[in-house]
Amino acid sequence: MSIGTRAAACTSCGKRLNRKQWYYRNGKYFCKKRCWVTESEKTASEAKKAEAAKEAPAAS
């Protein structure tokens, strides 16, 4: 993979990605595994909130 085809910054924290060190998961680039875990937890909690909001009006 060439440098021109990947992102220049981490998706989660915005930190600049080094040439030799970066973490690629689910179509996104991260600076470390910790940022990937943080981002995946964040998206899971947002999905859970959206699902709860979708069910709340139906229950009323």
C-alpha positions as CSV (number, residue, x, y, z in Angstrom):
1,M,0.0,0.0,0.0
2,S,1.4,3.4,-0.9
3,I,1.4,6.4,1.3
4,G,-0.7,8.3,-1.2
5,T,-3.6,5.9,-0.8
6,R,-4.0,5.9,3.0
7,A,-5.2,8.5,5.4
8,A,-2.7,11.0,6.9
9,A,-4.3,11.1,10.4
10,C,-5.9,8.7,12.9
11,T,-9.7,8.4,12.5
12,S,-10.2,8.4,16.3
13,C,-7.8,11.0,17.8
14,G,-6.6,12.9,14.7
15,K,-2.9,12.2,15.4
16,R,-0.6,12.1,12.4
17,L,0.2,8.5,11.2
18,N,3.8,7.5,11.0
19,R,5.2,5.9,7.9
20,K,5.9,2.5,9.6
21,Q,3.3,2.5,12.3
22,W,-0.4,2.5,11.7
23,Y,-3.3,0.2,12.4
24,Y,-6.0,-0.5,9.7
25,R,-9.3,-2.0,10.6
26,N,-12.8,-1.8,9.1
27,G,-11.8,0.5,6.3
28,K,-10.3,3.1,8.6
29,Y,-6.7,4.0,9.8
30,F,-5.7,4.4,13.4
31,C,-2.5,5.3,15.2
32,K,-2.7,2.4,17.7
33,K,-4.9,-0.5,18.6
34,R,-6.2,1.5,21.6
35,C,-7.7,4.1,19.2
36,W,-9.4,1.4,17.2
37,V,-10.9,0.0,20.4
38,T,-12.1,3.4,21.5
39,E,-13.7,4.1,18.2
40,S,-15.4,0.7,18.1
41,E,-16.8,1.3,21.6
42,K,-18.0,4.7,20.6
43,T,-19.8,3.5,17.5
44,A,-21.4,0.6,19.5
45,S,-22.7,3.1,22.1
46,E,-24.1,5.4,19.5
47,A,-25.9,2.5,17.7
48,K,-27.4,1.5,21.1
49,K,-28.6,5.0,21.7
50,A,-30.1,5.3,18.2
51,E,-31.9,1.9,18.7
52,A,-33.3,3.1,22.1
53,A,-34.5,6.4,20.6
54,K,-36.1,4.5,17.7
55,E,-38.0,2.2,20.2
56,A,-39.0,4.9,22.6
57,P,-41.7,6.6,20.3
58,A,-43.0,3.2,19.4
59,A,-43.6,2.3,23.0
60,S,-45.7,5.4,23.7
